[in-house]
Each structure stands twice: as structure tokens, then as C-alpha cells.
Amino acid sequence: MMASRSILTPEGRLKLIERLSSIRAVAQFDKPGETQAETLVHALMDLEQSFRAILEIHLPNLLDPSLSSEQINDVLLEIGEELRHVLYHVKDAEYFGYLDDQTV
């Protein structure tokens, strides 16, 4: 079962937004009404949830010897959906734009 804990508390979220806003490499991607710091912190919070789901729910489910092939496939698809969510946030955060470099 996935724990409901989160590393970023509401207070920690605000402090991290403030801290990241002061970083020029982050702030350069600010848009009117939307700071990159806010985008990054939101992304990091959602990434934490996706990684927790993969590590605490889906991987343990894959180890369940009672699962049928169809059930294993379903778990793999659930992992894929979490990874789709991760990719969305990586692409949404302009700061991480360098990760989309196709020369790697």
C-alpha cells in the first residue's frame, strides 16, 4: 500500500518555490503569471507521487506469484501510465528542456 506521506509539505513547497525563483537558470523560463519555479515544484511533487506508485505499488505487485500473465500485463501498463506522467512533467518544465536533446 502506498504511503500518503510527501517530502514537500505545503510550507516546504512555498519555501522551495521562493528558493528556485532566485536561481537565474530557473527564472529565465518565467512567463507572465507563471514562474518556472512553480512549474518545477509542481512537477517534483507529481513526480514523487508517480515514483512512489511505481516503487510501493506496482513493483511489489509484479512480484506477486499469483498474478496471471494478463494481470502482469495490466501492472506493466499501469507502470507505463506512471512513466507517461513523468514524461509529461519533464517536457512541461522548460528548465529540463535539455533532456529532450536527440543527440544523446
N, C-alpha and C positions, 0 to 999 in steps of 0.2 A: 504494500500500500504506500502511496506517495505521501510524504510528509507535507504539511501545509506551511512549513517554515520558508522564509525567504531571507536571503542575505541583506537585501536592501529594505530597510524599514522605511516608512513614509518620511521620517526625519532624515535618514541616511540618503534617500533619493534626492531630497531637496539640497542637501549638502554636496552631493556628487554633481548635480546639475550646476550648482554655483562654481564648484571647483573646475569642472570641464569647460565652463563658459569662459574661464580666464586663460585657457590654452589657445594660443593663436592658431595652431594647426587644426583645432576643432572649430573655433569660431569663424574661420574663413568660409565655412559652408552654411553659415546662418542665412536665413531668409526672413523677410518681414513676417513677424508673428510666429515664427517657428525657429527656435535655436537648434543647432546641431547637437548641443549638449542634451537638450530634452529628448531629441530623437535617439541619441545613443543610450541614454539611461533607460528609456522605454524599451529599446531593443535588448539591452542587457537583462532587464527584468524578465522579458518574454523568453529570452534565450535560456535563462536559468530554469524556467518552468519546463521548457522543452527538453533540456538535458536531464532534469530530474525525472521526467516521464520516461525517457529512454532508459536511464540507469536504474530507476527504482521500480518501474512497472514492466516495461517491455522486455528488457534483457532477462529479468527473472522469469517472465512468462515463457520465453524461449527455452529456458532450462527445464520446464515442466515436462517430465517424461510421458505424461498422459495426453499431451496435445496430439491431435491428428495432423496430417500434412496440410489439410485445409486450414486448420487453426493456426499452424505455424505461419502459413502464408498470410493470414489475416494480421498476425502480430507484425510480420515484416512490412506489410502495407501501413500499419499504424506508425511504425518507425519511420517509414518514408514520408508520411504526412508531417511528423515532427521535424524531419530534416527539411521538408519544403518550407515550413515555418521559419526555420533557422536561415535558409537561403533568402527568404523574403526580407528578413531583418538585416542581413548582411548587405543586400542590394539597396535597401531603403536608406541605410545610413551612408551618406556620401563620404564620410570620413574613411570608410572601409572600401572606397571605390577602387583602390589599388589591387584589391583581391580579385577583381574581375579581369585582370590582365591575362590575355590568352597566350602570352609568350611563355608562361611557366610550364 
